Amino acid sequence: MKSPEIKIKLDYFVQKYNTNNFIKNDPIGLVHSFKHQKDIEIFGLLIATLSWGNRKSIINSGNKLIKIMNSEPYYFVKNFSESDIDLLQDFKHRTFNVFDLQFFILQLQKIFKKHTSLEEIFSPNFKNSNNSLESISNFRKIFLGNHPLVRSKKHVANPAKGSAAKRINMYLRWMVRRDENGVDFGIWENISTSKLSCPLDVHSGNSARKLKLLSRTQNDWKAVEELDNSLRMLDSKDPVKYDFALFGLGIENKVVNLI
């Protein structure tokens, strides 16, 4: 299929999925229950980190987390102490357990003592880079801090080691991208949407390969870079909007109709 035809098809599915209907059954819907930026940033990062596996299970875990935090993520993080671990109520989502949650909360607490926004950590490395690799790598370094060997490091993607960093790229899309449809938040203004990398997983990867947007068989960072290049040819200013289309095509298994 030629690029113009691909663009027409993908634009159609962007319009279909980049709507409020998408929010209802997606983890980002839980983030929309918050109005203050710090709450959005903190809970957004946590639920993005938990976003693997069954979406219903992810949302259930997210609702448990909201209850634990008494619907005030920033206040909870700000005032949390290690003696409060009982408040976490043996939280568990797949391999993300109560220890990981405690670690994430304490590291976020340290970050927000020094920064007013997580954007201050992510944005500088985008200035001289064409994708999110250096930004995510810098965030990982700061987030792990003096605990580079902690077990929770497996929940913080490392694109420098080949990870596609799907969940952090999705989080960046949430925070940076904005349009009139109101799915993504667009609360960070110092990162260009043109430099965002597409969240890549099994569904979006399979869709991209069937549309000849991606040839690499592994869903790793090299595949992210290849897909980024393909999507930027379709829209250089907002390539990551096609995440909606690739996701939808993968879920609906409709790619076969586009070949």
Secondary structure as the mmCIF struct_conf table of DSSP 4:
data_model
#
loop_
_struct_conf.conf_type_id
_struct_conf.id
_struct_conf.beg_label_comp_id
_struct_conf.beg_label_asym_id
_struct_conf.beg_label_seq_id
_struct_conf.end_label_comp_id
_struct_conf.end_label_asym_id
_struct_conf.end_label_seq_id
HELX_RH_AL_P HELX_RH_AL_P1 SER A 3 TYR A 17
BEND BEND1 ASN A 18 THR A 19
HELX_RH_AL_P HELX_RH_AL_P2 ASN A 20 LYS A 24
TURN_TY1_P TURN_TY1_P1 ASN A 25 ASN A 25
BEND BEND2 ASP A 26 ASP A 26
TURN_TY1_P TURN_TY1_P2 PRO A 27 PRO A 27
HELX_RH_AL_P HELX_RH_AL_P3 ILE A 28 VAL A 31
TURN_TY1_P TURN_TY1_P3 HIS A 32 SER A 33
BEND BEND3 HIS A 36 HIS A 36
HELX_RH_AL_P HELX_RH_AL_P4 GLN A 37 THR A 49
TURN_TY1_P TURN_TY1_P4 LEU A 50 LEU A 50
BEND BEND4 GLY A 53 GLY A 53
HELX_RH_AL_P HELX_RH_AL_P5 ARG A 55 ILE A 68
TURN_TY1_P TURN_TY1_P5 MET A 69 SER A 71
HELX_RH_AL_P HELX_RH_AL_P6 PRO A 73 ASN A 79
HELX_RH_3T_P HELX_RH_3T_P1 GLU A 82 LEU A 88
TURN_TY1_P TURN_TY1_P6 GLN A 89 ASP A 90
STRN STRN1 HIS A 93 HIS A 93
TURN_TY1_P TURN_TY1_P7 ARG A 94 THR A 95
STRN STRN2 PHE A 96 PHE A 96
HELX_RH_AL_P HELX_RH_AL_P7 VAL A 98 LYS A 114
BEND BEND5 THR A 116 THR A 116
TURN_TY1_P TURN_TY1_P8 LEU A 118 LEU A 118
HELX_RH_AL_P HELX_RH_AL_P8 GLU A 119 PHE A 122
BEND BEND6 SER A 123 SER A 123
HELX_RH_3T_P HELX_RH_3T_P2 PRO A 124 PHE A 126
TURN_TY1_P TURN_TY1_P9 LYS A 127 ASN A 128
BEND BEND7 ASN A 130 SER A 132
HELX_RH_AL_P HELX_RH_AL_P9 LEU A 133 LEU A 144
TURN_TY1_P TURN_TY1_P10 GLY A 145 ASN A 146
TURN_TY1_P TURN_TY1_P11 PRO A 148 LEU A 149
HELX_RH_3T_P HELX_RH_3T_P3 ARG A 151 HIS A 155
BEND BEND8 VAL A 156 VAL A 156
HELX_RH_3T_P HELX_RH_3T_P4 PRO A 159 LYS A 161
TURN_TY1_P TURN_TY1_P12 GLY A 162 GLY A 162
HELX_RH_AL_P HELX_RH_AL_P10 LYS A 166 VAL A 176
TURN_TY1_P TURN_TY1_P13 GLU A 180 ASN A 181
BEND BEND9 VAL A 183 ASP A 184
BEND BEND10 ASN A 190 ILE A 191
HELX_RH_3T_P HELX_RH_3T_P5 THR A 193 LYS A 195
HELX_LH_PP_P HELX_LH_PP_P1 LEU A 196 PRO A 199
HELX_RH_AL_P HELX_RH_AL_P11 VAL A 202 LYS A 210
TURN_TY1_P TURN_TY1_P14 LEU A 211 LYS A 212
BEND BEND11 LEU A 213 LEU A 213
BEND BEND12 THR A 217 GLN A 218
BEND BEND13 ASP A 220 ASP A 220
HELX_RH_AL_P HELX_RH_AL_P12 TRP A 221 LEU A 234
BEND BEND14 SER A 236 LYS A 237
HELX_RH_3T_P HELX_RH_3T_P6 PRO A 239 LYS A 241
HELX_RH_AL_P HELX_RH_AL_P13 TYR A 242 GLU A 252
TURN_TY1_P TURN_TY1_P15 ASN A 253 ASN A 253
HELX_RH_3T_P HELX_RH_3T_P7 VAL A 255 LEU A 258
#
